[in-house]
């Protein structure tokens, strides 16, 4: 199971807890990195990407709840584009 699937299986409360712990871990890693104590700098990238994954799942859930409070629709329709107003004549150089 990859990390994204792992986060999709968590509840919203667990996701918020995971987000807070990852933010704390990132803070600690940045602090250690600035003092030269971090040997594995790749860990910073991994934690940042995990934070992005958690936020993505949270935002997906918020979007699905706000769009479809009762049930999920198959496909949302796009609103029609507004037409641009016609250009006015008479203001150009001659």
C-alpha positions as CSV (number, residue, x, y, z in Angstrom):
1,X,0.0,0.0,0.0
2,X,1.5,3.3,-1.0
3,X,1.4,6.5,1.1
4,X,-1.5,8.1,-0.7
5,X,-3.7,5.1,-0.2
6,X,-2.7,5.0,3.4
7,X,-3.9,8.6,3.9
8,X,-7.2,8.0,2.1
9,X,-8.0,5.2,4.6
10,X,-7.6,7.6,7.6
11,X,-10.4,9.5,9.2
12,X,-10.5,13.3,9.0
13,X,-9.5,13.6,12.7
14,X,-6.6,11.2,12.1
15,X,-5.6,13.2,9.0
16,X,-5.5,16.4,11.1
17,X,-3.4,14.7,13.7
18,X,-1.1,13.4,11.1
19,X,-0.8,16.9,9.5
20,X,0.1,18.4,12.9
21,X,2.7,15.8,13.6
22,X,4.2,16.1,10.1
23,X,4.4,19.9,10.5
24,X,6.2,19.5,13.8
25,X,8.6,17.0,12.3
26,X,9.3,19.3,9.4
27,X,10.0,22.1,11.9
28,X,12.5,19.9,13.8
29,X,14.2,18.7,10.6
30,X,14.6,22.3,9.4
31,X,16.0,23.3,12.7
32,X,18.4,20.4,12.7
33,X,19.4,21.1,9.0
34,X,20.2,24.7,9.8
35,X,22.5,23.6,12.7
36,X,24.1,20.9,10.5
37,X,22.8,17.9,12.5
38,X,20.8,16.3,9.7
39,X,22.7,13.5,7.9
40,X,19.8,12.5,5.6
41,X,18.6,15.7,3.9
42,X,16.2,13.6,1.8
43,X,14.0,13.3,4.8
44,X,13.0,17.0,4.4
45,X,11.7,16.3,0.9
46,X,9.8,13.2,2.1
47,X,8.1,15.0,5.0
48,X,7.1,17.9,2.7
49,X,5.6,15.5,0.2
50,X,3.7,13.7,3.0
51,X,2.3,17.0,4.1
52,X,1.1,17.7,0.6
53,X,-0.5,14.3,0.4
54,X,-2.4,14.8,3.6
55,X,-3.6,18.3,2.6
56,X,-4.7,16.9,-0.8
57,X,-6.8,14.2,0.9
58,X,-8.3,16.8,3.3
59,X,-9.1,19.2,0.4
60,X,-10.6,16.4,-1.7
61,X,-12.9,15.5,1.2
62,X,-13.9,19.2,1.7
63,X,-14.7,19.6,-2.0
64,X,-16.8,16.4,-2.2
65,X,-18.8,17.4,0.9
66,X,-19.4,21.0,-0.3
67,X,-20.4,19.9,-3.8
68,X,-22.4,16.9,-2.9
69,X,-23.7,16.9,0.6
70,X,-26.2,14.1,0.0
71,X,-24.8,11.9,-2.8
72,X,-22.0,11.9,-5.3
73,X,-22.8,12.9,-8.9
74,X,-21.3,11.2,-11.8
75,X,-19.9,14.3,-13.5
76,X,-20.2,18.0,-12.8
77,X,-21.2,20.2,-15.7
78,X,-19.0,23.2,-16.6
79,X,-20.6,26.6,-16.6
80,X,-20.9,28.3,-20.0
81,X,-18.2,30.9,-20.8
82,X,-19.3,34.5,-20.9
83,X,-18.9,36.2,-24.3
84,X,-16.4,39.0,-24.6
85,X,-17.9,42.5,-25.3
86,X,-17.4,43.7,-28.9
87,X,-14.6,46.2,-29.6
88,X,-15.6,49.8,-30.0
89,X,-14.6,51.7,-33.1
90,X,-13.3,55.2,-33.2
91,X,-10.5,55.1,-30.7
92,X,-7.7,54.0,-32.9
93,X,-4.8,55.9,-34.6
94,X,-5.1,57.1,-38.2
